[in-house]
Amino acid sequence: MTKKIKEKIAVLLGGPSSEREISIKSGTAVHEALLSLGLDVVCIDVSDNPVEQ
């Protein structure tokens, strides 16, 4: 008998660089694709100081 382990997936996006908007768009697309597969997914917007989030 095998046990299924349901794990949460974190998609990191954003960040302080000039590529922030592109990162948000692509990260959101990845998030939506994983959700459509029935996975447990959360987005984390990485700012200048992610420890404060």
C-alpha positions as CSV (number, residue, x, y, z in Angstrom):
1,M,0.0,0.0,0.0
2,T,1.4,3.4,-0.9
3,K,0.7,6.6,0.8
4,K,0.0,9.7,-1.2
5,I,1.6,12.8,0.2
6,K,0.0,16.1,-0.8
7,E,2.7,18.8,-0.9
8,K,2.3,22.5,-1.4
9,I,4.3,24.1,-4.3
10,A,5.6,27.7,-4.0
11,V,6.1,29.7,-7.2
12,L,8.5,32.6,-6.6
13,L,7.8,35.7,-8.7
14,G,8.5,39.4,-8.9
15,G,11.6,40.7,-7.2
16,P,13.4,44.0,-7.3
17,S,14.9,43.9,-10.8
18,S,13.8,45.6,-14.0
19,E,12.3,42.2,-15.1
20,R,9.8,42.3,-12.2
21,E,6.7,42.7,-14.5
22,I,7.8,39.8,-16.7
23,S,8.5,37.6,-13.7
24,I,5.0,38.3,-12.3
25,K,3.4,37.4,-15.7
26,S,5.3,34.2,-16.2
27,G,5.0,33.2,-12.5
28,T,1.3,33.7,-12.7
29,A,1.1,31.6,-15.8
30,V,3.0,28.8,-14.1
31,H,0.7,29.1,-11.0
32,E,-2.4,28.8,-13.1
33,A,-1.0,25.8,-15.1
34,L,-0.1,23.9,-11.8
35,L,-3.6,24.7,-10.4
36,S,-5.2,23.3,-13.5
37,L,-3.4,20.0,-12.8
38,G,-5.0,19.9,-9.3
39,L,-1.9,20.8,-7.4
40,D,-1.7,22.8,-4.2
41,V,0.1,26.0,-5.3
42,V,0.9,29.3,-3.7
43,C,2.6,32.4,-5.3
44,I,5.2,34.3,-3.3
45,D,6.1,37.8,-4.5
46,V,9.8,38.2,-3.7
47,S,10.4,41.9,-2.8
48,D,13.6,43.7,-1.8
49,N,13.3,42.1,1.6
50,P,11.4,38.8,1.5
51,V,12.0,38.2,5.2
52,E,9.6,41.0,6.1
53,Q,6.7,39.3,4.2
